Amino acid sequence: GTPEGWGKDRSVRAKQDMQGMSRNETCPLPGREKHCLMQFVGKRTASVGFPANHGVIPSPLAKGGKRGVCPHNRRNRTRRTANACLALLALSVASSSARAQESAKPRSPLDWPIIGRIASPRLTECSGIVKSVKHPGIFWAHNDSDQPTTLFAIKLTGEVIAEIPITGAKNVDWEDITIDRHGKLYIADIGDNLLRRKNYTIYELPEPDPFAKPLKPAAVERTWSFQFPNGSTDSEALFVHKGEFYLITKETRVRPTLFHLKRESADTLTPEPVCTIPLAPITAADVSADGKRLALTSYGQLAVFELGDDLAAIAKAEPKRIAYPLHLQTEACCFDGNDVIIAAESRQIWRVTAAEIKAGMRRIE
């Protein structure tokens, strides 16, 4: 029987291949040289009567490769085994080197495991998040504009522990939340996408108890209002540093401006420009508990600045940057120790570790 696919010229091809084999490549089984070579070139067939110990291997020629080497020659087997071991060793070294290089690279949020997903259907657009100073494991979050005036006590798994109504406040466009070391919360009603507002508001209230039974509404203790010197301005980032309010405008075509909201009276603030920020647009801000680092989120990256005595130095500072895809609408961030927590309006929660922040990456223009 003719091996399938062998064709009419099988004798000619077999002869050519036999001539192309060296002495060491000749099949050592007497009388089987041609059949062995045919088995290399053709496909396996029941009509080829090899002995039981004369194994069959796929044809290199049938796969477009070079002429085959008989697998039954002992020296060929030894050479192939040694070559295979060397190849495996090289592959192992290359793989280990690649893994080491990969582990040294900063991850992007697509590579970070999502540590939580906000579970409440009522927290639909997380626009601000901050860590509680009184209740371990609790983070305070809130919705974006035109939503009920509600604070959500959540865990980083996304579990909602409590939903606490806020009395004495309106939600025109809540964009950020911050906290001082005494446990005072400050909700920033500072958003103005359409640039139609004249007055902007910060609400001050003490941290509620999310475990109280029954839950009670939290009342605003003080309302701060202010106007920008150049009129309507959109902002999404507020933080407290050394007991003072700081706000960063949301700009897309020019550098955002850092304002010090100077306290003029019991309920009035005056924005005073400090410097511009080398990042735009800015969607959230938070300062570490020790006051030494400032975290800012934007569409596509997180930037962490080292803070000194003069905040104006931020204008020329080079932060540590972690990049991520633009479509992740991250509009909330806060410190958790030296790590930074990022929350998206689409409800995902990520953690950027201190080690990843320290590694940073090249500046992204």
N, C-alpha and C positions, 0 to 999 in steps of 0.2 A: 504494500500500500504506500502511496505517495503522501508524505507529510503535508498537511493542509498549508497552503500558501507557499509551497516550495517552488512550484512552477516547472516548466519544461527544461529550464537551464540549470537544474539543480546539480548535475554532474560537473558542469563547467565551474559553477560557483564553489562547489565543494573542493575541487582541485585547486582553485585560486586561493581559497582560504587555507588549505593544507600547506600550500607553498609559502603562505605568509606567516605560518607559525614557526617559531624557533624550535630547536631541538628540545628544550626544556618545557615547551608548551604542548608537546605531542602527548596524546593520551597513552598512559602506560599499560592499559589493558589490551593485550594482543588481539589484533583483528578487529578492534572496535574504533580505530582512529577515525575512519570515515563516518561511521554511524554517530560517534560522539560529536564530530564537527557538524554533521547534519543536524544533530539535536540542538547545537548552539544556534545555527542559522535558521532552522525551521521551527515549528511548534511541536509540542509533545504529541505523540501518536501511539496508539496501542500496537501498531505494526512494527515498531522499533523494538527488537527483543533484547534490551540490555539486561545484564545480570542484576540480581537483587541489590548488590552493593554499588551498582553504577547509577548514581542518582541523576536526576534530570533538573537542570536549571533553566531559567528563562533565557531566551536568545538575545544577546546584546545587539546583534545585527538586525533582528526583528524590530528592535526599539530605536534603530538609527545610530547605534553606537559603533565602536571599533570591532575588529575581529575578536572573537571570544578566546579565552584561555581555558584549557581543559581543567575542570575542578578536581580531577582525580590524580594529578601529579603532586607528589608530596612536597616538592620544593615550591610549587605554585601555591599550595595550600598554606605553607609556612609564610611565604612572602605576603600573601593576601591577609593572613591573620595579623602579621606585624604592621602592615599598612593600615589595617582597620583600627588597630589599637592606637596608632599614632594619630589617625584622623579623629577618633573619639576623644583623645587627650586634648588635641588642639581645639576641638569644638567645646569641650568642658571649660578650658581656660578662657576662650573667647566669650562664652556665655556668662562666666563669673565676672569677667571684666565689664561686660555690658550691663549686668545687674548692678554692679557697684556704681557705674557711671549714672545709671538711671535713678538709683536711690539717692544720689547726691543732688539731683535736680529738684528744684522747688516744684511742688505739685500745683496743678490748677484745680479749681473746684470741681471740674468734671472728674478728676481723679480722687478727690476727697470723698470719703463715704459721707452721705447725708446723715448727720447724727440725729436729725429729727424732722418731722413734718407737722406743722401746726394743725391740730385736729379740729378745732372749732370752725364750723361753717360761718360763724359770725365774725371771725377775724379774717376777713377776706383780702385785705391789702395791708399787710404789716409794714408800717411806715416808720416805726421807732421801736427800739428795744434797749433796756438797761438792766443791769444786774442789781438785785435788791441788796441793801447793806444790813437789813435786819432779819431776813428770812433765807437761810442757806438753801441753795438750789432753785430759788425762785427768780424769774426774770419778768419784768413788766413790759408789756407791749401794747400797741394801740393801732387803730385803723387810720386810713388816710381820710380825705375830705368827705364832708356830708354824710358821716356815719354817726351813730349814737355816741354820746360822750361816755365811753366805757373803757376801763383799764382791764387788761387780761393778765392774770398771773399764770405764767406757764413754766414748764420745765423744758430743758433743752431737747427732750425727746419729742416735744410738740404737744405733750399732754397739757390741757388747760385745767388748772387747779381752781380758779375762780374768775368770775366776770363781775367786776365791781362798777356800778354806775357812779359817775362823777357829777355832783351837783354844783351849780354856780358857774358852769362853763358852757361854751358853745364850740362845736367843731366845724369851723369854717374850712380850715385846711390844716389839720394837725400833721406835722412833718417830722418831729423828733421829740425825744424825751431824754432827760438827764437827771442826775441825782447828786446830792452833795454828801459829805461824810457824816452828816447828822441824820440822814434818812429823809430829807426833803426832796420830793419829786417836782420836776419842772416840765410841764408840757408846752411845747412850742407850736402855737398856732400862727405859722409864719409863711405858709405856702401861698403863692400868687401866680399861678401859671399864666393867667390872662392879663396880669399887670393892671388890675382894676381896683385894688385895695389901697387905702391910705393909712389905715391903722392896723398894727400887728400886736399880738398878745402872747404873754407867757403866763401860764397858770401855775401857782405854787400850792402844794398840798402835802401833808405828811403821808408817809407810807401807810397804806391800809394793811390790815391783817387778813391775808387770804384764807386763813384757817378758822376765822371766827364763825361761831354758830349762834344765831344766824348771821349771814353776811349783811353788812350795813353799807349804805352808800358812803362814798368819801366826799367830803366837802372841800371846795377850794378855800384856802385861807387868805390868799392875796392874788390880785390880778395886776400884772405889769403891762403897760401899753407903751408903744413907741411908734415913731414915724422915721422913715429914712430921709436923709438930707436931699436926695435926688428924686424923691417921689416913689412911686410903686416899684417894688423890688421883690423878686421871687427868691426864697431861701428854703433850705431843707436840713440845715445842720446847726445844732446848738450844743454847747458844752459849758461846764462850770470849771474854772481853773482858779485856784487860790481864792475861792469865794466870789469870783466875778463871772458875769455872763459874757460869753463870746459866741458870735454868730457868723456863719460863712454863707455868702450869697451863692445862688446857683446860676452860673454863667456857662454858656456853651461856646461863644466866639472869642471871649477874652478871659483873662485870669479872674477867678472869683476873688472877692474881697473879704478879708477877715475884719470883723467889727468888734470892738469892745462896747458892750451895752452898759454904759455908765449909769449908775443909779443916782438920779437927780432928786428924787423924792420917794415917798412911801409907795407910789404906784406908777412912777414915770421913769422911763429909761431913755438915754440919748445915745444913738449909735455913733461911735468915733472910729474912723478907719485906722487899722493897725498896719496892714500890709496886704499884698496879694499872695495867692497860693498857687504853686506850680502844679496844679491838677484841676481838671474840669471835665464835666460838671461834678459838683460835690453833692452827694445825696444823703450823707449821714456823718456824724462825728461822735467821738467819745475820747475821754482822757483816762489814762490808767489811774488806779487808786493812789499810786505814789506821785502822780503829777508829772512823770518824766517822759511820757509818750502820748502822742496824739494819733488816733486812728481815723482815717477818712476813707469813705467808700465812694466809688464812682461807677459809671457804667463801663465795666471791663477791667477794673482793678481795685485793689486795696492798697493804700499807702499809709505807712506808719512813720511818723516824724519823731525825732528826739527833741524834747523841749528843754530849753534853758531858762534863764531869768528874763530874757528879752524875746517875746513871741514874734517880734518883727523879723527875727533871724530865719523864720520859716520861709520867707520869700526866696532866700538863696540856698535853702537846705536841700539835700538829696535824700529822700526818704527810702525806706525799704519797700519794694513794690512786689505785689503778687498779682499776676494777671489772670483773667478768666473771660469767658465768652461774653460779648456785649449783650446777648439776648437775655442773660440772667439779670432781671431787674432788681438789683440789690439796693434797698433803700433804708436799711437799718443795720447798725453795728454797735457793739459794745465790748468792753474788755471783760474777760473772765480770768482773773489773775494776770498772767503775761500773755495769754492767748487772746485772740480776737474772735468773737462770734459774729457771723454774718447771717442775716435773714433776708429772704426775698419776698416780694409781693406774691409770688406763686407758692409761698408757704414753706419752702425748704429752709433748713437751718444747717449751716456749716461751721466747723471750727478750724481756724488757722492757728497752728501751734506756734509757740515762741521760737522754736528751732527753725520753723519754716520762715518766719518773719526775719530772723537773724540772717538766714541764707539769702533772702531777698532775690532779686534778679536785676537784669539790666534795665536801664531807664526806658520806659515806653513813651514814645512821643505821641 
